[in-house]
Amino acid sequence: MSAVGLFLLSPWFILIAILIRLESKGPIFYVAKRAGSGYRIFNFIKFRTMRVGAAEELKELAHLNQYNGNSRNGVFFKIKNDPRISPFGHFLRSTSLDEIPQLINVLMGDMSLVGNRPLPLYEAEKLTRDQIAWRFLAPAGITGLWQITKRGKDNMSPEERIALDMEYAMKNSFWLDLKIILSTIPALLQKERV
């Protein structure tokens, strides 16, 4: 399915790559180490949506983390209206077109179409205790239960995010995956606010 998807989306793939290069100098792809199923580390691929060097700015922007006020302070990192995102990057993220290169990860066996989101290493290392680690028993996926449940909602807590990952890990099946795939398209049409 990933090979067919890459073939069908190849015109978009080429167009997006050209537009990223025209907008700013730097790589077309954002490649980062992520922890997937069983904490296996792999190179996660997306279209670059931020300015070059954005990862080095994390510490300076820590005070803007929308999860700072939660009880799991520091587990997840997300900035609403992140100033590091380029104008074309905003479009790619709002349409989820930045995710297309993850089909390469699926083709390579690093990810599945459906599963729990592979986490940056600095987040994954904080989710290794007690039953929270169950979320890593499920495959890493492009779309998942969290994405179809919470997309477009800005009131998601770290506890809700972890609970949805745990639910998927404990209940994953072919039929649940099929339901998630069929629910992904309507979820993409919602405006993402988180």
MARMI-150379 format. One line per 2 residues: number of its first residue (from 0); their letters; for each residue z, x, y of N, C-alpha, C. Coordinates in steps of 0.001 Angstrom, whole numbers, plus 500000, padded with zeros to 6 digits. Example, Ala and Ser with C-alpha at 12.3 -4.5 7.8 and 13.67 -1.06 7.14 Angstrom:
0> as> 507800/513190/494310/507800/512300/495500/507800/513200/496700 | 507080/512850/497750/507140/513670/498940/507870/512900/500030;
END
This chain:
0> ms> 500000/500821/498791/500000/500000/500000/500000/500860/501266 | 500734/501972/501223/500774/502836/502415/499414/503470/502677;
2> av> 498699/503854/501618/497372/504455/501781/496398/503439/502378 | 496460/502209/501884/495602/501142/502418/495957/500881/503881;
4> gl> 497271/500841/504171/497715/500626/505550/497221/501719/506488 | 497312/502967/506053/496838/504079/506883/495340/503983/507126;
6> fl> 494589/503589/506090/493144/503453/506234/492805/502342/507231 | 493449/501176/507070/493150/500037/507939/493595/500279/509383;
8> ls> 494675/501036/509534/495211/501290/510878/494682/502579/511500 | 493785/503265/510811/493297/504564/511308/492658/504485/512707;
10> pw> 491914/503421/513056/491396/503368/514440/492529/503348/515474 | 493592/502576/515200/494752/502544/516090/495435/503904/516124;
12> fi> 495538/504513/514962/496180/505824/514818/495498/506833/515746 | 494167/506875/515699/493401/507827/516512/493527/507503/517996;
14> li> 493406/506218/518347/493503/505798/519750/494882/506139/520333 | 495945/505833/519593/497299/506122/520067/497489/507623/520253;
16> ai> 496997/508411/519302/497119/509873/519394/496443/510396/520669 | 495256/509873/520973/494527/510293/522180/495305/509910/523444;
18> li> 495843/508683/523475/496568/508212/524660/497869/508991/524885 | 498546/509348/523806/499762/510161/523943/499415/511512/524554;
20> rl> 498337/512119/524049/497924/513429/524559/497481/513349/526019 | 496824/512246/526402/496396/512081/527791/497577/511863/528731;
22> es> 498624/511192/528231/499768/510894/529086/500595/512137/529412 | 500802/512992/528413/501622/514177/528662/501306/515287/527672;
24> kg> 501581/516505/528099/501411/517632/527195/502526/517592/526160 | 502247/518147/525006/503249/518160/523948/502679/517590/522668;
26> pi> 503491/517562/521626/503013/517081/520331/502738/515578/520332 | 501835/515159/519479/501528/513733/519320/502624/513061/518509;
28> fy> 503161/513796/517549/504172/513236/516659/505565/513741/517013 | 506536/512883/516768/507943/513269/516817/508362/513447/515360;
30> va> 508780/514643/515007/509207/514935/513643/510663/515391/513701 | 511514/514728/512917/512937/515058/512927/513494/514940/511514;
32> kr> 514543/515692/511253/515219/515600/509971/516003/514299/509923 | 515836/513547/508841/516577/512307/508639/517160/512295/507235;
34> ag> 518245/511539/507078/518883/511372/505775/518461/510028/505201 | 517857/510078/504032/517405/508865/503380/518263/508519/502177;
36> sg> 517628/507971/501166/518323/507558/499948/519043/508746/499313 | 520322/508536/498973/521098/509602/498359/521342/510774/499291;
38> yr> 521294/510530/500593/521455/511573/501619/520370/512649/501536 | 519250/512342/500882/518171/513324/500798/517549/513496/502179;
40> if> 517426/514745/502614/516907/515052/503946/515400/515273/503877 | 514689/514677/504813/513235/514832/504869/512771/514817/506321;
42> nf> 511514/515187/506536/510914/515180/507876/510375/513783/508176 | 511005/513113/509101/510685/511753/509507/509635/511817/510615;
44> ik> 508550/511036/510477/507418/511146/511407/507233/509837/512189 | 507143/509962/513510/506804/508836/514378/505856/509356/515457;
46> fr> 505182/508436/516149/504472/508849/517355/505515/509198/518412 | 505263/510246/519172/506199/510653/520221/506184/509627/521350;
48> tm> 507379/509145/521700/507506/508156/522774/508330/508677/523947 | 508886/509871/523800/509724/510444/524855/509094/511713/525406;
50> rv> 509611/512129/526547/509133/513383/527105/509549/514541/526197 | 508832/515635/526305/509135/516827/525514/510524/517335/525894;
52> ga> 511320/517689/524902/512669/518191/525136/513728/517109/525246 | 513368/515867/524928/514313/514748/525062/515537/514911/524171;
54> ae> 515378/515485/522998/516506/515648/522070/517587/516550/522660 | 517182/517520/523470/518148/518442/524061/518981/517779/525170;
56> el> 518581/516594/525604/519276/515899/526687/520367/514947/526186 | 520551/514865/524863/521504/513906/524303/522912/514066/524871;
58> ke> 523401/515293/524933/524776/515506/525401/524945/515068/526851 | 523932/515324/527672/524009/514948/529087/524011/513432/529275;
60> la> 523423/512708/528318/523305/511253/528432/524321/510501/527570 | 525262/511209/526972/526231/510597/526054/527003/509452/526708;
62> hl> 527259/509548/528012/528024/508505/528707/527259/507182/528797 | 525943/507201/528542/525124/505986/528591/524994/505294/527236;
64> nq> 525573/505880/526195/525471/505327/524845/526056/503915/524813 | 525235/502926/524426/525691/501538/524432/526736/501252/523357;
66> yn> 526931/502180/522412/527953/502001/521379/529291/502627/521769 | 529414/503199/522949/530645/503900/523344/531882/503016/523321;
68> gn> 531739/501751/523645/532905/500872/523710/533326/500269/522392 | 532650/500619/521296/532966/500013/520010/533980/500836/519229;
70> sr> 534539/500200/518213/535572/500848/517408/535037/502019/516600 | 533745/502037/516326/533142/503162/515615/532475/504084/516624;
72> ng> 533172/504355/517682/532669/505188/518775/532045/506478/518250 | 530796/506714/518640/530164/507973/518283/529344/507960/517015;
74> vf> 529366/506868/516236/528587/506854/514997/527105/506730/515317 | 526735/505738/516121/525332/505527/516475/525116/505889/517943;
76> fk> 523868/506218/518269/523531/506588/519646/522297/505809/520063 | 522443/505002/521114/521299/504265/521641/521543/504008/523119;
78> ik> 520506/504253/523914/520596/504040/525354/519650/502911/525740 | 520208/501901/526380/519367/500813/526883/518566/501339/528071;
80> nd> 517283/501048/528119/516392/501553/529171/516466/503082/529271 | 516329/503729/528146/516433/505188/528038/515460/505865/529010;
82> pr> 515970/506686/529936/515096/507316/530936/514160/508371/530348 | 514390/508777/529112/513548/509799/528492/512236/509235/527945;
84> is> 512151/507916/527824/510965/507289/527243/509838/507230/528271 | 508643/507618/527846/507475/507604/528739/506963/506173/528906;
86> pf> 506131/505911/529926/505582/504557/530099/504816/504073/528866 | 503938/504916/528310/503207/504505/527114/504166/504409/525924;
88> gh> 505209/505250/525924/506227/505184/524880/506931/503840/524846 | 507175/503252/526028/507789/501913/526084/506902/500900/525380;
90> fl> 505596/500983/525629/504669/500068/524973/504688/500272/523452 | 504641/501527/523022/504642/501811/521582/505902/501277/520912;
92> rs> 507033/501445/521566/508293/500972/520978/508382/499456/520964 | 507956/498810/522043/508060/497347/522100/507144/496671/521092;
94> ts> 506073/497337/520698/505146/496784/519704/505369/497369/518308 | 506268/498338/518200/506560/499068/516959/505371/499881/516449;
96> ld> 504385/500125/517301/503238/500942/516895/503635/502407/516702 | 504766/502804/517285/505241/504178/517086/505640/504442/515630;
98> ei> 505813/503360/514850/506248/503482/513453/505093/503754/512477 | 503839/503597/512908/502700/503732/511995/502728/505034/511184;
100> pq> 503034/506192/511782/503032/507427/510991/504040/507449/509838 | 505011/506540/509846/505957/506497/508738/505280/506102/507425;
102> li> 504092/505541/507519/503324/505267/506299/503012/506574/505566 | 502934/507676/506304/502757/508994/505681/504009/509342/504880;
104> nv> 505197/509037/505452/506445/509262/504724/506501/508441/503436 | 505987/507205/503506/505956/506353/502312/505012/506954/501277;
106> lm> 503845/507387/501738/502859/507989/500844/503404/509247/500172 | 504228/510001/500885/504806/511235/500342/506032/510964/499468;
108> gd> 506507/509739/499438/507659/509398/498608/509003/509576/499290 | 509004/509874/500596/510258/510037/501326/510914/508699/501646;
110> ms> 510079/507676/501834/510552/506359/502246/509833/505286/501453 | 510330/504048/501583/509668/502861/501047/509249/501998/502230;
112> lv> 508459/500978/501958/508114/500050/503037/509365/499319/503498 | 510255/498965/502543/511478/498221/502847/512684/499041/502418;
114> gn> 513709/499043/503242/514935/499756/502898/515820/499894/504120 | 516847/500695/504003/517717/500976/505145/517104/502079/505998;
116> rp> 517310/501963/507283/516728/502926/508217/517256/504324/507918 | 516371/505323/507761/516865/506693/507596/517524/507152/508894;
118> lp> 518669/507769/508775/519461/508107/509961/519308/509561/510380 | 519400/509817/511697/519495/511216/512149/520712/511849/511486;
120> ly> 520661/513145/511256/521734/513822/510527/523082/513677/511223 | 523109/513679/512563/524385/513566/513275/525020/512187/513080;
122> ea> 524210/511154/512760/524770/509841/512444/525146/509761/510967 | 524279/510272/510095/524517/510187/508656/525803/510891/508241;
124> ek> 526108/512013/508878/527295/512774/508487/528587/512026/508795 | 528522/511017/509678/529706/510230/510010/529860/509001/509109;
126> lt> 528880/508778/508241/528927/507615/507352/529025/508063/505892 | 529942/508920/505606/530080/509447/504244/531374/509006/503569;
128> rd> 532198/508236/504265/533496/507905/503690/533529/506504/503081 | 534417/506344/502124/534693/505065/501487/533402/504362/501051;
130> qi> 533382/503034/501214/532245/502262/500735/531039/502318/501677 | 531225/502850/502894/530105/502944/503831/528964/503747/503214;
132> aw> 529301/504707/502373/528289/505554/501749/527343/504760/500844 | 527725/503536/500484/526843/502698/499653/525488/502481/500305;
134> rf> 525441/502461/501637/524165/502200/502319/523114/503231/501950 | 523547/504439/501512/522603/505490/501138/522140/505388/499684;
136> la> 522621/504387/498954/522122/504170/497589/520786/503427/497615 | 520527/502722/498698/519264/501997/498842/518177/502949/499321;
138> pa> 516918/502596/499088/515838/503435/499615/515821/503411/501135 | 515275/504465/501723/515033/504488/503169/513742/503718/503409;
140> gi> 513702/502891/504449/512518/502066/504661/512060/501978/506096 | 510807/501547/506248/510245/501332/507589/510854/500070/508197;
142> tg> 510938/499013/507393/511564/497775/507843/512686/497431/506880 | 513602/496604/507351/514736/496265/506508/515483/495058/507022;
144> lw> 516580/494775/506363/517379/493597/506689/517896/493647/508117 | 518329/494828/508556/518838/494968/509919/517742/494659/510937;
146> qi> 516527/495178/510709/515444/494993/511677/515057/493522/511829 | 514995/492780/510727/514558/491380/510858/515680/490465/511331;
148> tk> 516925/490900/511156/518064/490072/511549/518429/490259/513010 | 518382/491496/513498/518946/491793/514807/517941/492189/515880;
150> rg> 516653/492296/515551/515690/492699/516578/515688/491682/517714 | 515691/492194/518929/515681/491318/520098/517065/490890/520544;
152> kd> 518110/491342/519844/519479/490975/520222/520210/492222/520682 | 520821/492143/521852/521475/493330/522397/522983/493355/522155;
154> nm> 523490/492441/521339/524930/492372/521120/525323/492858/519729 | 524513/493710/519121/524804/494180/517775/525845/495285/517812;
156> sp> 526871/495131/517007/527917/496149/516934/527600/497116/515797 | 528211/498307/515806/528038/499237/514694/528476/498607/513367;
158> ee> 529543/497788/513416/530033/497132/512196/528982/496197/511613 | 528290/495431/512479/527231/494531/512004/526083/495331/511391;
160> ri> 525713/496400/512050/524612/497231/511562/524936/497812/510183 | 526146/498333/510032/526567/498898/508747/526658/497804/507685;
162> al> 527194/496621/508062/527328/495515/507106/525964/495087/506567 | 524942/495022/507433/523600/494642/506988/523003/495700/506061;
164> dm> 523237/496982/506377/522772/498055/505495/523460/497976/504137 | 524755/497690/504141/525515/497575/502890/525021/496376/502075;
166> ey> 524774/495264/502760/524281/494061/502074/522964/494351/501380 | 522059/495043/502092/520776/495370/501471/520974/496302/500277;
168> am> 521835/497298/500420/522063/498252/499331/522576/497563/498078 | 523418/496554/498250/524015/495878/497100/523141/494765/496531;
170> kn> 522232/494218/497340/521438/493066/496890/519953/493369/496752 | 519529/494622/496987/518080/494862/497054/517389/494515/495746;
172> sf> 516229/493889/495905/515413/493441/494778/513986/493259/495276 | 513067/493074/494364/511672/492848/494733/511554/491619/495626;
174> wl> 512289/490534/495279/512171/489283/496031/512776/489411/497426 | 513863/490143/497544/514435/490371/498874/513487/491224/499707;
176> dl> 512880/492240/499096/511903/493077/499811/510725/492237/500293 | 510244/491345/499441/509119/490485/499811/509500/489585/500987;
178> ki> 510713/489024/500936/511196/488180/502038/511266/488979/503339 | 511751/490219/503259/511865/491064/504452/510480/491400/505008;
180> il> 509532/491729/504133/508166/492035/504586/507569/490829/505305 | 507735/489632/504724/507179/488419/505333/507875/488054/506641;
182> st> 509129/488478/506805/509887/488184/508032/509688/489242/509109 | 509060/490356/508746/508915/491457/509704/507966/491101/510843;
184> ip> 506852/490434/510537/505867/490109/511584/506470/489200/512652 | 507131/488087/512295/507772/487287/513357/508825/488079/514131;
186> al> 509544/488973/513434/510564/489784/514113/509925/490716/515135 | 508728/491238/514830/508041/492132/515761/507623/491420/517045;
188> lq> 507421/490115/516953/506990/489353/518120/508114/489090/519108 | 509380/489325/518659/510512/489191/519563/510562/490385/520486;
190> ke> 511000/490178/521688/511178/491285/522615/512394/492095/522187 | 512205/493400/522003/513332/494237/521608/514137/494594/522841;
192> rv> 515461/494336/522768/516330/494617/523905/517393/495642/523545 | 517413/496140/522297/518462/497067/521896/517926/498465/521799;
END
